[in-house]
Amino acid sequence: MTAVGTDATSALFGTRGHTSVSRGIAEFQCRRPVLISGAGETIFALPVEGLDAERLAEFRALCAPVVPQLIVTARRAVALGLDATEPMSLRISAGEDAKAILDFVTNATTDRVLDASPAGFPAAAAIQLVKLAQGLPAVLAAKITPGRSFEPSVITVDAGAVSRFAHDALQSLTMASEATVPLNSGTKTRFVVFNDAIGDSSVAIIVGKPDFAKPVPVRLHSACLTGDVFGSRRCDCGDQLRLAVTRLKELGGGIILYLAQEGRGLGLANKMRTYQLQDHGFDTVDANTTLGFDDDERDYGIAARMLQMLHCTRIVLLTNNPAKLDGLAKAGIEIASRMPLEAPINPDNRRYMAAKATRAGHRLDQLVASLSEHP
């Protein structure tokens, strides 16, 4: 391919629209670097997710003579002992190997002396982009001189477009297909599949025949492979899903929005990483933030958009999570009332449930009462 510079790449791929961001996400998912431009500077960024010796050596050669730095989120910087409120750039030596860099990003603690500085606008956009790709929230990055070209050519992403992408993606949500799906429980349902600009699919499961002239019972359920499919005892997700189906059938009908938000928006691989930290004593909130994520990365705008496309804007929400109430209300959904949906607690999920109640504000009255009786 012919080598192109930042300006030519920008013109070719339309980097000021969400098309370039979608391509940037795809590049990061394939563990390839991209150029990110904004605020008068351009960086060359490579996701840390999947980093190996060969990829690291190639990236360093492309960046030379500049030595790449490690960009982490403010949450990860705080976990490493820094006083940070924005993404930070951490100096790493030219001799660091891939394993050392990955350990720096994922280990709970470090004994390094940190040389850190604020990362800047394009680097912060790189963090947002890698989160959209559901990778570890860290990238290697180096500033590139204007007019620098690469062979083969490299995708350029506008940093401002990254920050606008989530909103733009909602507007491009499409209703892809639907079909009747009878369940083993005897419940009749209709599955309506929605596709977004990232390539994820979320599903509205319409249980029975809800009356849209009245507030419709609705459950927002984030996909949980371990709980929903395999019956994991580490969470209450599978139990809540089955309870929701039963409750909606009893109510005469309703909607379950099954959202592509595994691990509270972290993705399945990162969810497993948080499980490893939980096995070493972290609760679910601290495990997320130690890896550099917010305690909950979900955005309920997609749920609101799905409801609007189904012409369902007045609901009774089946939830214990106040964030879902707030997210839908801010997006224009009228919430007539809330119905609790408390699942059984077992020895394997008790600590997880306690963290949800005491740290994330979930309204788990039975659990809170039992914690008061048995501190």
Salt bridges, closest charged atoms under 4 A:
GLU27 OE2 - ARG32 NH2 2.97
GLU41 OE1 - LYS143 NZ 3.55
GLU49 OE2 - ARG273 NH2 2.81
ASP52 OD2 - ARG55 NH1 3.45
GLU96 OE2 - ARG112 NH1 2.64
ASP103 OD2 - LYS99 NZ 2.74
ASP115 OD2 - ARG91 NE 2.98
ASP158 OD1 - ARG16 NH1 2.86
ASP168 OD1 - HIS167 ND1 3.61
GLU178 OE1 - ARG190 NH1 2.47
ASP228 OD1 - HIS221 NE2 3.05
ASP236 OD1 - LYS356 NZ 3.15
ASP239 OD1 - ARG242 NH2 3.73
GLU262 OE2 - LYS271 NZ 2.68
ASP279 OD1 - ARG234 NH1 3.18
ASP283 OD2 - ARG359 NH1 2.81
ASP286 OD1 - ARG359 NH1 3.01
ASP294 OD1 - ARG75 NE 3.33
ASP296 OD2 - ARG298 NH2 2.78
GLU297 OE2 - LYS131 NZ 2.86
GLU334 OE1 - ARG314 NE 3.69
ASP348 OD2 - ARG233 NE 2.83
